Amino acid sequence: MTSTLTALLNLPLFWATLTIAAFYVGQQLYRLSNNHVLIPPILTGLLLVVMAIELSQTPFSVYMQGGDYLHQWLGPVVVMLAIPLYQHITTMRQQWLRIILAVTLGSATTVACAMALAYWWIGDDIITRTMATKSITTPVAIAISEQVGGISALASAFVIATGIIGAILIPIVLKVSGVTHAPTIGLTLGVCAHAVGTGRALELGQEQAAYAAMAMTLTATFHAMVLPWLL
Amino acid sequence: MQGLLILLFFLLLGTVFQFLFSLPIPASILGMLLLLAALMLRGRIPDSLVQISKTLSPLLPLFLIPVSAGIVTQTTILSEHGLVLLAILTVSLIPGILVCALIMRLWARSS
């Protein structure tokens, strides 16, 4: 019995299946909670997978042999981001200057603040580098983090945390500042809170969602092209 | 099927570009930019691409779980700096939000 269990825990297919099952549970829970912003499926799924790895005391490298089945899909999914970018290119052409400025300066501001704070408060070079990718959608953040010498697992945790905090904080900060302009709300959610923010924007309205999706993709593209040269 | 083939083709093309010009930009991003250029030249999105994007998009968070689970290898950093990191992530958002809103607003008035 024990040896069967050990064999199972060393099987890549077991961990791939477990990851899919954990995500499925996350999706169901999200639906049951009426799409509550605090429990996105990725968070539940991730917690379940982490618990399984810890409880079974499986080395991460063994888990990843199975996890890699799913991980390899990130490449084609990033290429796929060309589709929303293309779809919004007409809107962008009409007001490209203000959109480009808001995306580049807005995202640069939050990233620079995060890096400066990490440098002052923690002073660890690798953590500071990893902070650089915190406002970009996770698949791109991971790719860049690997490129600039950050820690991709940590980058992913920063991105997920930023998304959840941003999705809650951004609408509140904008409301307090008296901003009601739908494109502004959408764009800010996309720039500062990437995919989770875009999901939040979808709940606020179609216009907000379109701007958020476009801003998220533009932010990711801009950072992917700039960060590797800077760091 | 054809849509997936297109995505993989552009991913490979991005990898070739990255290798040929030894660029520091991730291959998947290069692939995305090349696909965007191809779509702009063609003037429309092929149905097969729309289809594969409908299939893959809802699964995106699933593909992110494995690498994110790597957090189990970072317990030292998290137990040492976890709360500070959370504070940094929260505080650093506010100036970013204000800059975005300000730029969008300045322009809305002038135009």
Interface residues (C-beta under 8 A of the other chain):
Chain A: T19 I20 A22 F23 G26 P40 P41 I42 G45 L46 V49 V50 I53 E54 F60 Y63 M64 G66 G67 D68 L70 H71 W73 L74 G75 P76 V77 V78 V79 M80 L81 A82 I83 L85 Y86 Q87 I89 Q95 L97 R98 L101 A102 L105 G106 S107 T109 T110 V111 C113 A114 L117 A118 W121 I122 D124 I127 M131 K134 S135 T138 P139 V140 I142 A143 I144 E146 Q147 V148 I151 S152 A153 L154 S156 A157 F158 I160 A161 T162 I165 G166 L169 I170 V173 L174 S177 V179 H181 P183 T184 L187 T188 V191 C192 A193 A195 A220 T221 A224 M225 P228 W229
Chain B: L4 L7 L8 F10 L11 G14 P24 I25 P26 A27 S28 I29 G31 M32 L33 L35 L36 L39 M40 I45 L49 V50 I52 S53 L56 S57 L59 L60 P61 L62 F63 L64 I65 P66 V67 S68 A69 G70 I71 V72 T73 Q74 I77 L78 H81 V84 L85 L86 I88 L89 T90 V91 S92 L93 I94 P95 G96 I97 L98 V99 C100 A101 I103 M104 R105 L106 W107 A108
